[in-house]
Amino acid sequence: MSHFHDTAPSAWVERWAQHIRPGGLVLDLACGGGRHSRLLARMGFEVRAVDRDPALFVDRPDRVDLVAADLENAPWPFEGERFDGIVVTNYLHRGLLPRLAASLEPGGLLVYETFARGNERFGKPSNPDYLLAPGELLDAVRGKLRVLAFEDIVVEAPRPAAIQRIAARNA
C-alpha cells in the first residue's frame, strides 16, 4: 500500500538508476504520480509504469507505457516479461517480493525504497503490515540477487521517516 507521494524523485532512485543498462526497459512498480517514470524516461529508458489508479499519473511522457493493474488482488500483469531495472518506492506488498527478483534480466537492477519498522513514530504508515522488518529487503533478495547497497535508516527529507532501501543486481 502506498501512503506517501512526493513530486521530486527519490535521491536513492536517482543514484542507482544510472547503473541500469542504458536504454533498457524499466518497471516503475506502484508508480503513483509518475515521478520516477518521468525521471527514467528523461534518462533514456523505456518505462513500463504500473499502478492500480493510473489517474494519479499526470503528464505522461513519451517512452512511458502506463498499465492499470491491481498488484495485490489480480494476476501479475507481466508474466514472462523481464526488465533491465525495477524501481519501487513507498510501496510494500510482500507477495510480490519473490516476483521482482524473478522478473529481472541477467544484469538487471532492483532499486527499492520503502518504510520500515520505527516509522510509526513519525506518522503514517504505522501499520506493521506496511513496514519492513529489520533486514527484510536483504532477506528477500538473499540467494537471488547480488546486493550492491543496503540501508536501514531514519531520514529527515522529504519528511522524517524510517526506511529501508536496497540496490541489488541479478548476477
C-alpha positions as MATLAB code, in Angstrom:
seq = 'MSHFHDTAPSAWVERWAQHIRPGGLVLDLACGGGRHSRLLARMGFEVRAVDRDPALFVDRPDRVDLVAADLENAPWPFEGERFDGIVVTNYLHRGLLPRLAASLEPGGLLVYETFARGNERFGKPSNPDYLLAPGELLDAVRGKLRVLAFEDIVVEAPRPAAIQRIAARNA';
ca = [
       0.000    0.000    0.000;
       1.351    3.416   -0.923;
       0.887    6.095    1.707;
       3.131    8.958    0.729;
       3.711   10.666   -2.569;
       6.228   13.391   -3.285;
       6.856   15.153   -6.557;
      10.666   15.054   -6.543;
      12.364   11.771   -7.423;
      13.956    9.811   -4.610;
      17.684   10.509   -4.270;
      18.176    6.735   -3.907;
      16.476    6.105   -7.246;
      18.423    8.913   -8.914;
      21.688    7.477   -7.578;
      21.086    3.895   -8.688;
      19.117    4.388  -11.916;
      22.341    5.337  -13.688;
      23.514    1.744  -13.098;
      20.670    0.246  -15.147;
      21.557   -0.848  -18.699;
      21.364    2.305  -20.864;
      18.170    2.418  -22.928;
      16.812   -0.637  -21.100;
      13.258   -1.475  -20.104;
      12.447   -0.402  -16.548;
       9.375   -1.261  -14.493;
       8.148    1.500  -12.169;
       6.024   -0.548   -9.770;
       3.155    1.228   -7.975;
       4.172    4.360   -9.866;
       1.639    6.712   -8.288;
       2.011   10.150   -9.815;
       4.870    9.033  -12.054;
       7.797   10.961  -10.567;
      10.223    8.093  -11.178;
       8.759    7.198  -14.565;
       9.404   10.753  -15.739;
      12.969   10.640  -14.370;
      13.663    7.291  -16.031;
      12.212    8.445  -19.365;
      14.418   11.575  -19.256;
      17.389    9.252  -18.688;
      16.533    7.432  -21.930;
      14.903    4.290  -20.552;
      11.781    2.640  -21.900;
       9.437    2.639  -18.913;
       6.538    0.409  -18.003;
       4.670    2.270  -15.236;
       2.042    0.308  -13.307;
      -0.436    1.390  -10.666;
      -3.897    0.446   -9.505;
      -5.048    4.029  -10.166;
      -3.431    5.352  -13.358;
      -5.406    8.593  -12.970;
      -2.782    9.595  -10.385;
      -0.191    9.726  -13.164;
      -0.151   13.180  -14.726;
       1.758   14.416  -17.766;
       2.831   11.012  -19.094;
       5.912   11.493  -21.288;
       6.894    9.557  -24.388;
       8.784    6.352  -23.572;
       6.336    5.574  -20.746;
       3.734    2.838  -21.147;
       1.133    3.214  -18.388;
      -0.523   -0.011  -17.182;
      -3.544   -0.150  -14.877;
      -3.318   -3.220  -12.639;
      -4.219   -4.300   -9.142;
      -0.876   -5.685   -7.985;
      -2.317   -7.171   -4.815;
      -5.529   -8.899   -5.913;
      -5.050   -9.784   -9.572;
      -2.566  -11.921  -11.503;
       0.897  -10.495  -12.153;
       0.418   -8.376  -15.298;
       3.929   -9.002  -16.643;
       4.052  -12.797  -16.781;
       7.032  -13.876  -18.876;
       8.450  -10.353  -19.190;
      11.904   -9.402  -17.938;
      13.170   -5.953  -17.050;
      16.587   -4.310  -17.040;
      15.528   -2.421  -13.934;
      12.703   -2.412  -11.420;
      12.028    0.641   -9.261;
       9.776    0.518   -6.201;
       9.296    3.320   -3.675;
       6.896    3.832   -0.780;
       5.085    0.584   -1.518;
       5.113   -2.832    0.105;
       3.231   -5.955   -0.882;
       5.282   -8.853    0.426;
       3.715  -11.307   -2.003;
       5.463   -9.504   -4.874;
       8.987   -9.601   -3.462;
       9.928  -13.009   -4.975;
       8.320  -11.998   -8.274;
      10.552   -8.920   -8.568;
      13.833  -10.828   -8.422;
      12.479  -13.347  -10.941;
      11.447  -10.533  -13.305;
      14.924   -9.097  -13.768;
      17.032   -9.758  -16.843;
      20.546  -11.051  -16.185;
      22.400   -7.923  -15.081;
      19.094   -6.231  -14.201;
      18.912   -3.948  -11.165;
      16.305   -3.770   -8.408;
      16.086   -0.340   -6.754;
      13.724   -0.487   -3.783;
      12.971    2.010   -1.012;
      10.082    1.901    1.430;
       9.054    2.351    5.029;
      10.454    0.256    7.860;
       9.545   -0.541   11.425;
      10.092    2.514   13.528;
       8.205    4.703   11.066;
       5.156    4.638   13.337;
       6.837    7.304   15.486;
       6.783    9.686   12.506;
       3.196    9.070   11.356;
       1.821    7.007    8.509;
       2.310    4.334    7.526;
       2.213    2.934   11.032;
       0.526   -0.425   10.395;
       3.186   -3.172   10.695;
       1.703   -4.818    7.583;
       3.196   -1.928    5.593;
       6.510   -1.626    7.422;
       9.563   -3.732    6.646;
      11.036   -5.794    9.459;
      14.763   -5.333   10.157;
      16.732   -6.801    7.248;
      13.588   -7.828    5.352;
      14.759   -6.467    1.991;
      18.074   -8.276    2.427;
      16.222  -11.496    3.181;
      14.001  -11.011    0.121;
      16.957  -10.994   -2.285;
      19.317  -13.376   -0.458;
      20.454  -16.133   -2.807;
      18.743  -14.442   -5.777;
      20.424  -11.066   -6.313;
      23.817   -9.530   -5.501;
      23.408   -6.645   -3.064;
      25.236   -3.500   -4.161;
      23.951   -1.273   -1.365;
      21.548   -1.521    1.574;
      20.440    0.967    4.210;
      18.080    0.717    7.177;
      17.972    4.302    8.408;
      15.950    7.292    9.524;
      15.835   10.141    7.011;
      14.791   13.754    7.551;
      13.768   14.577    3.975;
      11.437   14.756    2.200;
       9.938   14.164    5.655;
      11.156   12.252    8.715;
      10.731    8.509    8.119;
      12.245    5.137    8.953;
      13.135    3.423    5.702;
      14.971    0.508    4.160;
      16.436    0.702    0.707;
      18.357   -1.674   -1.450;
      20.065   -1.793   -4.816;
      20.628   -5.372   -5.957;
      21.691   -6.881   -9.269;
      20.660  -10.107  -10.940;
      24.145  -11.572  -11.473;
];
